[in-house]
Amino acid sequence: MMPAGTARVALITGAGRKGGLGQAIARRLARDGVAVMLHDRGAVEGDIAPAHGVGTQTDLDAMCEDLRAAGADVDAVTGDLLQENAITAIVEKTVARFGRIDILVNNAGIGYLFGPLTEMKASDLDAVLGVNLRAMILATRDAANHMIRQAGGGRIINIASQAGKSGFAFATAYTASKHGVVGFTRAAALELGPYGITVNAICPNHVTTGLGAWQNQFMSSARGQSMDEYLGEMRRRIPLGRLGKPEDMADAVAFLCSDAAGYITAEALNVSGGEEYH
């Protein structure tokens, strides 16, 4: 068990973009007294890591400054999640900085290499599966090993998607990867449960972050709709009548990290205003 008075430590991958899910999750966990290590790729690189898809070192520095001003214990690390050694180093640096790791939020994902299946490039498929699924599995492996050695349990939260349960045209690789996230979550929970480590996923519907705005533009154009038509149709599908907010997802993550969720594992929780309900 954790020593009395010891703050829990969370690593959040893909958390460097202003207004993104990672930032909202970091703020929410910090409010609960969790020390936070923020991760992002750190630099833009072509189509694989465009400006609308990754957080830079400058972005991470600004986010750390903002969170510290609010009283958070926070640091940042960069690394390319397509590289296994970088994933291991990110986890190791978290433990070196804070002395432990109690929460892993696998938030990083490529949600921008969209397009028709008939035009898909193998390199794009490899990148989407590499970041969204392979990196999540490897990060879980490395973090779980530390949690097991600590002997105090832990929480692993995987950011899946509504696309982990339903299909979406023009996002076939993304949809396949997020279905994989849900499957991995269930399997990992069975293995790690005996160590007191819960493994859950959340499945957001669309959230208009900076990346979400790019997705809106792409999907409305691909479907031959104006932006107002596309967003209006989306709202009509949601029983609560509004799009998701980053804070909605952050609250779900915080719940799954809390003592109140101690008996919940292997779940893929829909956070979609009722749009996704299976």
QUIRA-V273256 format. One record per backbone hydrogen bond with DSSP energy under -0.5 kcal/mol. NH is the residue of the N-H (numbers start at 1). CO is the residue of the C=O. If there is no record, write none. Layout:
[[NH/CO] [NH/CO]]
//
This chain:
[[6/3] [10/35] [11/103] [12/10] [12/37] [13/11] [13/105] [15/12] [15/39] [20/17] [24/20] [25/21] [26/22] [27/23] [28/24] [29/25] [30/26] [31/27] [32/28] [32/29] [33/30] [34/29] [35/8] [36/73] [37/10] [38/36] [38/75] [39/12] [40/77] [42/55] [45/49] [49/45] [50/47] [53/50] [54/50] [57/42] [60/56] [61/57] [62/58] [63/59] [64/60] [65/61] [66/62] [67/63] [68/64] [69/65] [70/66] [70/67] [71/68] [72/67] [74/72] [75/36] [77/38] [79/40] [81/79] [83/80] [84/82] [87/83] [88/84] [89/85] [90/86] [91/87] [92/88] [93/89] [94/90] [95/91] [96/92] [97/93] [98/94] [99/95] [102/9] [103/9] [104/155] [105/11] [106/104] [106/157] [107/105] [111/109] [114/112] [115/170] [119/116] [120/117] [125/121] [126/122] [127/123] [128/124] [129/125] [130/126] [131/127] [132/128] [133/129] [134/129] [135/130] [137/133] [138/134] [139/135] [140/136] [141/137] [142/138] [143/139] [144/140] [145/141] [146/142] [147/143] [148/144] [149/145] [150/146] [151/147] [152/147] [154/196] [155/102] [156/198] [157/104] [158/156] [158/200] [159/106] [159/157] [160/158] [160/202] [162/204] [164/161] [165/162] [166/162] [171/168] [175/171] [176/172] [177/173] [178/174] [179/175] [180/176] [181/177] [182/178] [183/179] [184/180] [185/181] [186/182] [187/183] [188/184] [189/185] [190/186] [191/187] [192/188] [193/189] [195/192] [196/193] [197/192] [198/154] [198/196] [200/156] [201/267] [202/158] [203/269] [204/202] [205/271] [208/244] [209/207] [213/209] [214/210] [215/211] [216/212] [217/213] [218/214] [219/215] [220/216] [221/217] [222/218] [223/219] [224/221] [225/220] [230/226] [231/227] [232/228] [233/229] [234/230] [235/231] [236/232] [237/233] [237/234] [238/234] [238/235] [239/237] [240/273] [241/238] [244/206] [248/245] [249/245] [250/246] [251/247] [252/248] [253/249] [254/250] [255/251] [256/252] [257/253] [258/254] [258/255] [261/258] [262/259] [264/261] [265/263] [266/199] [269/201] [269/267] [271/203] [275/272] [277/275]]
//
